[in-house]
Structures are given as structure tokens and as C-alpha cells.
Amino acid sequence: MNLKDDRLLTYSEAAYVLGCKSYRSFLTLVEQGYLKTYSLTKNSRKRVKLSAVMNLATVIIPVDDSSKTQICS
């Protein structure tokens, strides 16, 4: 795995990558356990790995299907 793939993204960055229209939609994915969160320090905001976000996008969105499934609304 490439080191850049393990970069930690903010929730806003990850929501953008997944195409979420709202921040709340992304939070639902985290709450349902689709993405593991990480904190850089005890009081820092939580983040998610870029590789996990990309894996989620690849698993849920079929590449060859014209009727793509939305990850979040």
C-alpha cells in the first residue's frame, strides 16, 4: 500500500471524495461502522484514512453499471 493512501482525511475532505451532499450523510456512514476513525491527539477531531474511503467507494459503486448506487445523499 502506498504511503499517500494512508493519509488521514478530515470528515469534510472524505465527504467530498465520496460525493456526499451533506456532512450529516457522511457522519451516518461513520456511525454505522463503514469507516474507522482516528485521532491524531487526545483532543483532536477525528479523521479517516484515504485508503478506507477509496475502498468504500470501490465496493459500493459498481464501475461497469450505468445505474450507480449512491453512497450518501
C-alpha positions in Angstrom: 0.0 0.0 0.0 1.2 3.5 -0.9 2.0 5.8 2.0 -0.2 8.5 0.4 -3.1 6.2 0.5 -2.8 6.1 4.3 -3.2 9.9 4.6 -5.7 10.9 7.1 -8.6 13.0 5.8 -10.9 15.3 7.7 -14.6 14.4 7.6 -15.2 17.2 5.2 -12.5 16.0 2.8 -13.8 12.4 3.0 -17.3 13.6 2.4 -16.2 15.5 -0.7 -14.3 12.4 -2.0 -17.4 10.3 -1.6 -19.6 12.9 -3.2 -21.8 13.4 -0.1 -24.1 16.4 -0.5 -24.2 16.9 3.3 -21.9 16.4 6.2 -24.6 14.6 8.1 -24.8 11.9 5.4 -21.1 11.2 5.9 -21.5 11.1 9.7 -24.1 8.4 9.2 -21.5 6.2 7.4 -19.1 6.6 10.3 -21.8 5.9 12.9 -22.9 2.7 11.0 -19.3 1.5 11.2 -18.4 1.7 7.5 -15.3 3.8 8.3 -12.9 3.5 11.2 -11.9 6.8 12.8 -8.6 8.0 14.1 -7.5 10.9 16.3 -4.0 12.5 16.0 -4.1 13.7 19.6 -6.5 13.2 22.5 -8.4 16.4 21.8 -8.2 16.5 18.0 -11.0 16.0 15.7 -11.5 12.5 14.2 -10.2 11.6 10.8 -10.5 8.7 8.4 -7.9 7.0 6.2 -7.9 7.9 2.5 -7.4 4.2 1.6 -10.6 3.3 3.6 -12.6 6.0 1.9 -11.4 4.8 -1.6 -12.1 1.2 -0.7 -15.6 2.1 0.4 -16.2 3.9 -2.8 -15.0 1.0 -4.9 -17.1 -1.6 -3.0 -20.3 0.3 -3.1 -20.2 1.9 -6.6 -20.1 -0.6 -9.4 -17.7 0.6 -12.1 -19.4 -1.1 -15.0 -23.0 -0.3 -14.1 -24.7 2.7 -15.5 -27.1 2.9 -12.6 -24.6 3.8 -9.9 -25.5 3.3 -6.3 -25.2 6.5 -4.2 -23.0 6.1 -1.1 -24.6 9.1 0.6 -27.2 11.7 -0.3 
